[in-house]
Amino acid sequence: MATTTANQQVAAQPRSPGLIKRTLVIVLIALLAAALAGGGTWFYMSRHETAPAQGMQAQKPMPAPIVPVFFALEPMTVNLQSDDGEAHYLRIGLTLKLNDQQTQEHLTAHMPEIRSRVLLALSNKHPEDLAPLDGKRALAKELASLIEQPTEPNGMPIHVDDVLFTEFVVQ
């Protein structure tokens, strides 16, 4: 029996005071680190959530960008007006920038009328008017307004975003 009481006495002895202090310090450091991480996260998140309310507008979700429809017309060749007695002609390729497929379908259905308008407008031009960059820009605006005109009586005009030149030769 003497051996049992000796084992119980060894087991009953308190742990060393250094081990308890060390464990307590480690637990306190872990708690302090967790509190600092939680506080930092809360500060960061609350600051970014209130920023729009402090004067910055809340960002609205961006709508999906409208993908333009490019509609290439067949190249055209026309005689130009000439004051010098020489024959001048223009070979032009056009691509129309449109908003939607329905506009392209409408233009396709009325293509003979559209081509006629463009050809008549181009045949009234002089080579000198088309040579400078400003002349080409003015021509693009003029062609856009011609194409946008209604093709049916009492019809609605269509919208052309831009007229792009894919071929432009003056001789």
N, CA, C and O of each residue as an XYZ file, in Angstrom:
684
protein
N       0.775     -1.182      0.000
C       0.000      0.000      0.000
C       0.824      1.256      0.000
O       0.361      2.329     -0.385
N       1.993      1.112      0.417
C       2.859      2.266      0.477
C       3.122      2.803     -0.899
O       3.279      4.011     -1.080
N       3.172      1.937     -1.857
C       3.441      2.413     -3.195
C       2.240      3.167     -3.768
O       2.441      4.089     -4.558
N       1.042      2.831     -3.419
C      -0.112      3.526     -3.942
C      -0.206      4.927     -3.397
O      -0.544      5.849     -4.139
N       0.076      5.116     -2.154
C      -0.006      6.452     -1.612
C       1.102      7.321     -2.158
O       0.940      8.538     -2.251
N       2.211      6.736     -2.518
C       3.303      7.530     -3.087
C       2.920      8.013     -4.481
O       3.212      9.149     -4.854
N       2.250      7.125     -5.263
C       1.813      7.524     -6.602
C       0.742      8.605     -6.523
O       0.714      9.521     -7.344
N      -0.141      8.493     -5.527
C      -1.180      9.490     -5.370
C      -0.587     10.814     -4.931
O      -1.075     11.867     -5.340
N       0.414     10.793     -4.141
C       1.039     12.022     -3.693
C       1.740     12.724     -4.852
O       1.702     13.951     -4.938
N       2.372     11.976     -5.734
C       3.047     12.573     -6.885
C       1.989     13.172     -7.805
O       2.183     14.268     -8.333
N       0.871     12.471     -8.007
C      -0.166     12.971     -8.892
C      -0.878     14.157     -8.270
O      -1.371     15.014     -9.003
N      -0.951     14.240     -6.993
C      -1.662     15.308     -6.319
C      -0.854     16.585     -6.235
O      -1.416     17.636     -5.925
N       0.425     16.538     -6.494
C       1.251     17.735     -6.401
C       0.835     18.723     -7.498
O       0.607     18.310     -8.635
N       0.732     20.012     -7.181
C       0.356     21.008     -8.185
C       1.454     21.150     -9.232
O       2.627     20.874     -8.980
N       1.028     21.596    -10.429
C       2.000     21.809    -11.502
C       2.909     22.959    -11.105
O       2.615     23.734    -10.195
N       3.989     23.038    -11.797
C       4.936     24.089    -11.446
C       4.345     25.448    -11.807
O       3.644     25.559    -12.813
N       4.606     26.480    -11.016
C       4.049     27.802    -11.269
C       4.537     28.391    -12.598
O       3.812     29.204    -13.172
N       5.670     28.048    -13.106
C       6.184     28.570    -14.364
C       5.383     28.073    -15.560
O       5.173     28.809    -16.524
N       4.935     26.811    -15.494
C       4.157     26.238    -16.585
C       2.780     26.888    -16.662
O       2.288     27.129    -17.764
N       2.159     27.171    -15.561
C       0.841     27.812    -15.538
C       0.946     29.237    -16.070
O       0.098     29.667    -16.851
N       1.962     29.962    -15.663
C       2.140     31.338    -16.138
C       2.375     31.363    -17.644
O       1.825     32.209    -18.348
N       3.182     30.447    -18.129
C       3.490     30.398    -19.548
C       2.221     30.092    -20.360
O       1.986     30.724    -21.390
N       1.416     29.147    -19.916
C       0.177     28.802    -20.589
C      -0.790     29.982    -20.570
O      -1.447     30.267    -21.571
N      -0.877     30.667    -19.429
C      -1.755     31.829    -19.294
C      -1.325     32.955    -20.235
O      -2.180     33.604    -20.838
N      -0.033     33.198    -20.371
C       0.476     34.241    -21.259
C       0.169     33.892    -22.721
O      -0.213     34.767    -23.497
N       0.332     32.643    -23.093
C       0.045     32.219    -24.472
C      -1.430     32.397    -24.778
O      -1.777     32.879    -25.857
N      -2.316     32.018    -23.849
C      -3.755     32.170    -24.054
C      -4.119     33.644    -24.158
O      -4.936     34.013    -25.002
N      -3.534     34.493    -23.321
C      -3.815     35.938    -23.374
C      -3.336     36.557    -24.685
O      -4.023     37.408    -25.251
N      -2.183     36.145    -25.168
C      -1.670     36.665    -26.444
C      -2.581     36.234    -27.593
O      -2.860     37.029    -28.490
N      -3.048     34.980    -27.575
C      -3.950     34.498    -28.619
C      -5.270     35.266    -28.596
O      -5.794     35.620    -29.652
N      -5.813     35.526    -27.406
C      -7.050     36.294    -27.290
C      -6.863     37.730    -27.766
O      -7.732     38.279    -28.443
N      -5.739     38.334    -27.418
C      -5.448     39.698    -27.839
C      -5.308     39.781    -29.372
O      -5.812     40.719    -29.990
N      -4.633     38.811    -29.973
C      -4.478     38.791    -31.428
C      -5.826     38.613    -32.122
O      -6.094     39.259    -33.135
N      -6.670     37.743    -31.583
C      -7.997     37.543    -32.168
C      -8.841     38.804    -32.042
O      -9.566     39.155    -32.973
N      -8.758     39.492    -30.902
C      -9.520     40.724    -30.708
C      -9.027     41.809    -31.665
O      -9.839     42.532    -32.242
N      -7.729     41.933    -31.838
C      -7.192     42.930    -32.762
C      -7.593     42.620    -34.207
O      -7.925     43.534    -34.962
N      -7.566     41.363    -34.593
C      -7.960     40.995    -35.958
C      -9.446     41.279    -36.167
O      -9.830     41.810    -37.209
N     -10.272     40.938    -35.206
C     -11.699     41.212    -35.324
C     -11.985     42.702    -35.359
O     -12.816     43.146    -36.151
N     -11.330     43.472    -34.536
C     -11.520     44.921    -34.520
C     -11.053     45.569    -35.814
O     -11.715     46.468    -36.333
N      -9.937     45.127    -36.328
C      -9.435     45.668    -37.597
C     -10.374     45.354    -38.744
O     -10.625     46.205    -39.597
N     -10.887     44.151    -38.771
C     -11.845     43.763    -39.817
C     -13.111     44.600    -39.711
O     -13.608     45.108    -40.716
N     -13.632     44.743    -38.501
C     -14.846     45.545    -38.299
C     -14.619     46.989    -38.738
O     -15.477     47.568    -39.404
N     -13.471     47.587    -38.375
C     -13.159     48.973    -38.749
C     -13.075     49.109    -40.269
O     -13.638     50.045    -40.839
N     -12.385     48.193    -40.920
C     -12.229     48.244    -42.371
C     -13.571     48.100    -43.065
O     -13.875     48.867    -43.978
N     -14.374     47.141    -42.655
C     -15.669     46.900    -43.301
C     -16.638     48.045    -43.041
O     -17.354     48.451    -43.956
N     -16.683     48.573    -41.839
C     -17.625     49.659    -41.541
C     -17.222     50.937    -42.265
O     -18.084     51.729    -42.645
N     -15.956     51.142    -42.454
C     -15.479     52.335    -43.163
C     -15.874     52.282    -44.630
O     -16.281     53.300    -45.189
N     -15.763     51.121    -45.269
C     -16.095     50.995    -46.687
C     -17.596     50.941    -46.929
O     -18.045     51.307    -48.015
N     -18.367     50.510    -45.983
C     -19.816     50.484    -46.149
C     -20.408     51.873    -46.019
O     -21.400     52.175    -46.683
N     -19.839     52.722    -45.191
C     -20.391     54.057    -44.970
C     -19.826     55.083    -45.927
O     -20.331     56.205    -45.966
N     -18.806     54.758    -46.703
C     -18.218     55.732    -47.612
C     -19.229     56.268    -48.617
O     -19.237     57.479    -48.836
N     -20.081     55.460    -49.244
C     -21.058     56.025    -50.175
C     -22.046     56.958    -49.488
O     -22.498     57.927    -50.099
N     -22.386     56.693    -48.248
C     -23.339     57.546    -47.543
C     -22.705     58.873    -47.129
O     -23.430     59.820    -46.823
N     -21.404     58.967    -47.111
C     -20.726     60.179    -46.679
C     -20.488     61.152    -47.819
O     -19.675     62.064    -47.668
N     -21.146     61.004    -48.931
C     -20.971     61.972    -50.008
C     -20.685     61.330    -51.341
O     -20.994     61.911    -52.381
N     -20.106     60.155    -51.340
C     -19.856     59.481    -52.609
C     -21.131     58.766    -53.013
O     -21.822     58.197    -52.168
N     -21.442     58.791    -54.280
C     -22.640     58.120    -54.751
C     -22.399     56.620    -54.792
O     -21.319     56.153    -55.154
N     -23.409     55.893    -54.419
C     -23.308     54.442    -54.488
C     -23.211     54.039    -55.957
O     -23.939     54.557    -56.804
N     -22.325     53.130    -56.239
C     -22.152     52.717    -57.617
C     -23.284     51.797    -58.010
O     -23.563     50.805    -57.337
N     -23.930     52.138    -59.103
C     -25.015     51.320    -59.627
C     -24.403     50.267    -60.525
O     -23.363     50.495    -61.142
N     -25.036     49.134    -60.598
C     -24.492     48.131    -61.508
C     -24.529     48.644    -62.938
O     -25.524     49.213    -63.385
N     -23.438     48.434    -63.641
C     -23.321     48.909    -65.018
C     -24.196     48.041    -65.922
O     -24.166     46.813    -65.837
N     -24.982     48.700    -66.795
C     -25.759     47.889    -67.735
C     -24.822     47.233    -68.740
O     -23.714     47.710    -68.988
N     -25.277     46.164    -69.293
C     -24.468     45.461    -70.285
C     -24.219     46.397    -71.467
O     -25.151     47.038    -71.952
N     -22.980     46.483    -71.932
C     -22.701     47.384    -73.049
C     -23.435     46.929    -74.301
O     -23.568     45.736    -74.575
N     -23.907     47.919    -75.048
C     -24.606     47.621    -76.290
C     -23.561     47.288    -77.344
O     -22.656     48.074    -77.624
N     -23.708     46.131    -77.905
C     -22.769     45.702    -78.942
C     -23.289     46.237    -80.272
O     -24.394     45.888    -80.688
N     -22.506     47.077    -80.942
C     -22.986     47.642    -82.212
C     -23.036     46.578    -83.303
O     -22.340     45.564    -83.257
N     -23.879     46.852    -84.272
C     -23.994     45.991    -85.448
C     -23.347     46.741    -86.605
O     -23.720     47.876    -86.899
N     -22.389     46.115    -87.253
C     -21.736     46.726    -88.405
C     -22.325     46.100    -89.662
O     -22.332     44.880    -89.826
N     -22.821     46.969    -90.549
C     -23.505     46.530    -91.764
C     -22.734     47.067    -92.962
O     -22.754     48.267    -93.236
N     -22.058     46.178    -93.667
C     -21.241     46.579    -94.822
C     -22.113     46.651    -96.075
O     -22.851     45.717    -96.386
N     -22.018     47.767    -96.782
C     -22.706     47.925    -98.058
C     -21.741     47.521    -99.164
O     -20.523     47.595    -99.000
N     -22.293     47.098   -100.279
C     -21.444     46.756   -101.421
C     -20.746     48.022   -101.914
O     -21.354     49.092   -101.892
N     -19.489     47.938   -102.356
C     -18.793     49.121   -102.868
C     -19.532     49.728   -104.052
O     -20.194     49.029   -104.819
N     -19.405     51.039   -104.183
C     -20.085     51.777   -105.257
C     -19.053     52.586   -106.035
O     -18.059     53.050   -105.476
N     -19.296     52.746   -107.304
C     -18.454     53.585   -108.157
C     -19.370     54.590   -108.841
O     -20.368     54.218   -109.459
N     -19.016     55.886   -108.721
C     -19.837     56.939   -109.339
C     -18.942     57.930   -110.062
O     -17.778     58.109   -109.704
N     -19.496     58.572   -111.085
C     -18.826     59.683   -111.753
C     -19.040     60.935   -110.912
O     -20.128     61.174   -110.389
N     -17.973     61.730   -110.793
C     -18.058     62.975   -110.036
C     -18.238     64.157   -110.975
O     -17.927     64.064   -112.163
N     -18.734     65.254   -110.454
C     -18.854     66.496   -111.209
C     -17.454     67.020   -111.484
O     -16.573     66.940   -110.628
N     -17.255     67.551   -112.669
C     -15.930     68.043   -113.029
C     -16.057     69.341   -113.805
O     -16.854     69.441   -114.737
N     -15.266     70.338   -113.416
C     -15.254     71.623   -114.116
C     -14.129     71.694   -115.144
O     -14.131     72.577   -116.002
N     -13.165     70.769   -115.066
C     -12.014     70.832   -115.957
C     -12.178     69.972   -117.212
O     -11.245     69.889   -118.012
N     -13.300     69.347   -117.404
C     -13.547     68.553   -118.600
C     -13.020     67.129   -118.523
O     -13.299     66.330   -119.417
N     -12.274     66.787   -117.492
C     -11.761     65.426   -117.332
C     -12.782     64.588   -116.574
O     -13.575     65.101   -115.784
N     -12.742     63.300   -116.832
C     -13.652     62.389   -116.122
C     -13.030     62.018   -114.778
O     -11.888     61.563   -114.716
N     -13.776     62.214   -113.731
C     -13.350     61.832   -112.380
C     -14.387     60.878   -111.817
O     -15.588     61.029   -112.041
N     -13.897     59.901   -111.085
C     -14.858     59.001   -110.460
C     -14.440     58.719   -109.023
O     -13.303     58.957   -108.616
N     -15.399     58.207   -108.282
C     -15.196     57.869   -106.868
C     -15.605     56.420   -106.675
O     -16.703     56.012   -107.053
N     -14.715     55.658   -106.086
C     -15.038     54.282   -105.664
C     -15.052     54.317   -104.145
O     -14.062     54.667   -103.503
N     -16.195     53.947   -103.589
C     -16.373     54.086   -102.145
C     -16.977     52.807   -101.565
O     -17.887     52.215   -102.144
N     -16.462     52.404   -100.434
C     -17.008     51.288    -99.654
C     -17.476     51.843    -98.327
O     -16.751     52.595    -97.677
N     -18.669     51.485    -97.923
C     -19.259     52.003    -96.687
C     -19.636     50.866    -95.754
O     -20.071     49.798    -96.186
N     -19.458     51.119    -94.467
C     -19.969     50.238    -93.422
C     -20.739     51.119    -92.460
O     -20.244     52.157    -92.021
N     -21.948     50.702    -92.137
C     -22.800     51.473    -91.228
C     -22.718     50.876    -89.832
O     -22.786     49.659    -89.658
N     -22.572     51.739    -88.852
C     -22.579     51.312    -87.451
C     -23.990     51.552    -86.921
O     -24.451     52.692    -86.861
N     -24.677     50.465    -86.535
C     -26.070     50.527    -86.122
C     -26.213     50.046    -84.674
O     -25.309     49.426    -84.113
N     -27.378     50.354    -84.088
C     -27.636     49.943    -82.703
C     -28.134     48.518    -82.577
O     -27.825     47.838    -81.599
N     -28.901     48.056    -83.552
C     -29.504     46.739    -83.384
C     -29.701     46.030    -84.717
O     -29.549     46.616    -85.789
N     -30.039     44.774    -84.615
C     -30.223     43.920    -85.778
C     -31.475     44.320    -86.565
O     -31.508     44.157    -87.785
N     -32.497     44.838    -85.892
C     -33.730     45.228    -86.580
C     -33.472     46.345    -87.585
O     -34.052     46.349    -88.671
N     -32.613     47.287    -87.232
C     -32.278     48.372    -88.151
C     -31.586     47.810    -89.394
O     -31.855     48.244    -90.514
N     -30.703     46.852    -89.186
C     -30.020     46.236    -90.324
C     -31.026     45.515    -91.222
O     -30.940     45.605    -92.447
N     -31.957     44.817    -90.630
C     -32.960     44.113    -91.426
C     -33.826     45.100    -92.224
O     -34.183     44.837    -93.373
N     -34.156     46.234    -91.602
C     -34.937     47.257    -92.306
C     -34.147     47.819    -93.491
O     -34.688     47.985    -94.585
N     -32.862     48.108    -93.261
C     -32.028     48.634    -94.344
C     -31.868     47.605    -95.471
O     -31.887     47.961    -96.649
N     -31.714     46.355    -95.109
C     -31.572     45.307    -96.123
C     -32.831     45.226    -96.991
O     -32.748     45.055    -98.207
N     -33.993     45.352    -96.352
C     -35.251     45.284    -97.099
C     -35.413     46.468    -98.046
O     -36.088     46.351    -99.068
N     -34.804     47.605    -97.721
C     -34.945     48.818    -98.535
C     -33.625     49.223    -99.200
O     -33.418     50.398    -99.505
N     -32.742     48.261    -99.422
C     -31.412     48.573    -99.947
C     -31.428     49.259   -101.311
O     -30.621     50.168   -101.504
N     -32.270     48.903   -102.260
C     -32.233     49.631   -103.543
C     -32.480     51.134   -103.361
O     -31.828     51.952   -104.010
N     -33.397     51.490   -102.500
C     -33.680     52.910   -102.268
C     -32.512     53.590   -101.565
O     -32.165     54.722   -101.901
N     -31.908     52.922   -100.603
C     -30.753     53.481    -99.872
C     -29.588     53.698   -100.842
O     -28.983     54.770   -100.852
N     -29.275     52.693   -101.650
C     -28.164     52.828   -102.615
C     -28.432     53.959   -103.595
O     -27.513     54.698   -103.950
N     -29.675     54.107   -104.038
C     -30.019     55.180   -104.970
C     -29.775     56.545   -104.330
O     -29.207     57.431   -104.969
N     -30.189     56.723   -103.098
C     -29.959     57.998   -102.396
C     -28.473     58.305   -102.300
O     -28.041     59.429   -102.557
N     -27.690     57.287   -101.923
C     -26.243     57.479   -101.757
C     -25.593     57.801   -103.104
O     -24.774     58.716   -103.193
N     -25.947     57.066   -104.136
C     -25.347     57.300   -105.452
C     -25.686     58.687   -105.990
O     -24.821     59.351   -106.560
N     -26.922     59.133   -105.821
C     -27.306     60.475   -106.285
C     -26.541     61.557   -105.518
O     -26.103     62.546   -106.106
N     -26.386     61.372   -104.235
C     -25.650     62.367   -103.438
C     -24.176     62.397   -103.839
O     -23.582     63.470   -103.939
N     -23.588     61.233   -104.068
C     -22.168     61.176   -104.425
C     -21.905     61.736   -105.815
O     -20.864     62.354   -106.039
N     -22.826     61.534   -106.753
C     -22.592     62.004   -108.117
C     -22.652     63.525   -108.222
O     -22.254     64.073   -109.249
N     -23.126     64.213   -107.214
C     -23.153     65.679   -107.188
C     -21.892     66.287   -106.594
O     -21.778     67.511   -106.531
N     -20.957     65.480   -106.164
C     -19.749     65.974   -105.494
C     -18.639     66.269   -106.505
O     -18.572     65.672   -107.580
N     -17.776     67.202   -106.125
C     -16.582     67.544   -106.896
C     -15.372     66.882   -106.225
O     -15.353     66.744   -105.001
N     -14.375     66.475   -106.995
C     -13.194     65.840   -106.402
C     -12.509     66.729   -105.365
O     -11.977     66.230   -104.373
N     -12.521     68.028   -105.590
C     -11.862     68.957   -104.656
C     -12.569     68.978   -103.295
O     -11.940     69.221   -102.265
N     -13.888     68.720   -103.305
C     -14.641     68.722   -102.048
C     -14.328     67.493   -101.198
O     -14.443     67.536    -99.973
N     -13.938     66.411   -101.841
C     -13.720     65.155   -101.139
C     -12.273     64.929   -100.730
O     -11.988     64.032    -99.937
N     -11.362     65.727   -101.257
C      -9.943     65.517   -100.990
C      -9.554     65.765    -99.530
O      -8.867     64.921    -98.954
N      -9.955     66.875    -98.898
C      -9.508     67.103    -97.519
C     -10.256     66.215    -96.517
O     -11.334     65.695    -96.809
N      -9.669     66.058    -95.352
C     -10.257     65.245    -94.291
C     -11.609     65.793    -93.854
O     -12.536     65.028    -93.590
N     -11.722     67.116    -93.778
C     -13.004     67.724    -93.396
C     -14.088     67.415    -94.425
O     -15.254     67.245    -94.068
N     -13.711     67.341    -95.694
C     -14.666     66.994    -96.734
C     -15.186     65.568    -96.567
O     -16.365     65.303    -96.798
N     -14.310     64.657    -96.167
C     -14.722     63.272    -95.938
C     -15.636     63.176    -94.712
O     -16.617     62.432    -94.721
N     -15.313     63.924    -93.670
C     -16.169     63.920    -92.467
C     -17.551     64.495    -92.780
O     -18.565     63.968    -92.325
N     -17.584     65.568    -93.551
C     -18.868     66.163    -93.929
C     -19.668     65.184    -94.783
O     -20.886     65.083    -94.633
N     -18.998     64.469    -95.667
C     -19.673     63.476    -96.499
C     -20.265     62.360    -95.639
O     -21.388     61.920    -95.887
N     -19.529     61.905    -94.643
C     -20.039     60.851    -93.760
C     -21.303     61.315    -93.040
O     -22.259     60.549    -92.919
N     -21.318     62.566    -92.559
C     -22.515     63.096    -91.887
C     -23.686     63.219    -92.872
O     -24.827     62.905    -92.533
N     -23.392     63.674    -94.077
C     -24.448     63.818    -95.086
C     -25.046     62.456    -95.448
O     -26.262     62.314    -95.570
N     -24.175     61.461    -95.617
C     -24.668     60.132    -95.957
C     -25.485     59.530    -94.810
O     -26.484     58.850    -95.048
N     -25.067     59.776    -93.586
C     -25.831     59.276    -92.436
C     -27.231     59.874    -92.416
O     -28.207     59.161    -92.183
N     -27.335     61.177    -92.658
C     -28.662     61.802    -92.654
C     -29.519     61.301    -93.828
O     -30.734     61.163    -93.687
N     -28.898     61.031    -94.976
C     -29.645     60.473    -96.113
C     -30.183     59.079    -95.803
O     -31.326     58.757    -96.125
N     -29.351     58.264    -95.179
C     -29.744     56.886    -94.880
C     -30.813     56.851    -93.789
O     -31.672     55.970    -93.786
N     -30.758     57.809    -92.865
C     -31.717     57.839    -91.757
C     -33.119     58.266    -92.174
O     -34.074     58.029    -91.434
N     -33.264     58.886    -93.334
C     -34.578     59.348    -93.775
C     -35.529     58.166    -93.915
O     -35.116     57.071    -94.298
N     -36.803     58.389    -93.606
C     -37.777     57.287    -93.715
C     -37.862     56.766    -95.152
O     -37.757     57.527    -96.114
N     -38.049     55.477    -95.269
C     -38.154     54.863    -96.591
C     -39.603     54.646    -97.000
O     -39.882     54.280    -98.141
N     -40.513     54.869    -96.079
C     -41.936     54.693    -96.355
C     -42.658     55.996    -96.037
O     -42.214     56.740    -95.163
N     -43.758     56.291    -96.724
C     -44.519     57.496    -96.385
C     -44.997     57.411    -94.932
O     -45.479     56.373    -94.477
N     -44.852     58.505    -94.236
C     -45.208     58.586    -92.813
C     -44.438     57.584    -91.961
O     -44.875     57.241    -90.863
N     -43.303     57.114    -92.454
C     -42.485     56.159    -91.713
C     -41.590     56.866    -90.708
O     -41.342     58.068    -90.803
N     -41.121     56.103    -89.761
C     -40.216     56.642    -88.743
C     -38.783     56.613    -89.276
O     -38.394     55.662    -89.954
N     -38.001     57.641    -88.976
C     -36.592     57.595    -89.390
C     -35.847     56.543    -88.575
O     -36.210     56.247    -87.437
N     -34.813     55.991    -89.168
C     -33.979     55.028    -88.453
C     -32.760     55.759    -87.923
O     -32.509     56.905    -88.296
N     -32.006     55.105    -87.058
C     -30.825     55.746    -86.480
C     -29.567     55.022    -86.942
O     -29.450     53.801    -86.830
N     -28.626     55.812    -87.465
C     -27.314     55.306    -87.864
C     -26.299     55.977    -86.954
O     -26.182     57.203    -86.943
N     -25.564     55.174    -86.190
C     -24.564     55.736    -85.281
C     -23.417     56.402    -86.028
O     -22.964     57.483    -85.651
N     -22.955     55.755    -87.081
C     -21.801     56.294    -87.805
C     -21.737     55.677    -89.198
O     -22.194     54.556    -89.421
N     -21.165     56.425    -90.118
C     -20.870     55.920    -91.460
C     -19.354     55.809    -91.544
O     -18.641     56.802    -91.400
N     -18.875     54.609    -91.775
C     -17.434     54.352    -91.817
C     -17.020     54.055    -93.252
O     -17.693     53.312    -93.966
N     -15.906     54.646    -93.662
C     -15.396     54.405    -95.007
C     -14.449     53.212    -94.944
O     -13.500     53.205    -94.160
N     -14.710     52.214    -95.765
C     -13.817     51.056    -95.857
C     -13.019     51.092    -97.145
O     -12.042     50.361    -97.309
N     -13.451     51.956    -98.064
C     -12.742     52.137    -99.332
C     -13.066     53.546    -99.804
O     -14.216     53.980    -99.742
N     -12.047     54.258   -100.274
C     -12.282     55.639   -100.709
C     -11.209     56.003   -101.732
O     -10.081     56.335   -101.368
N     -11.568     55.938   -103.016
C     -10.615     56.225   -104.086
C     -11.228     57.276   -105.002
O     -12.315     57.077   -105.546
N     -10.527     58.393   -105.172
C     -10.965     59.443   -106.096
C      -9.947     59.480   -107.229
O      -8.744     59.567   -106.982
N     -10.435     59.414   -108.497
C      -9.533     59.530   -109.645
C     -10.083     60.535   -110.617
O      -9.475     60.785   -111.658
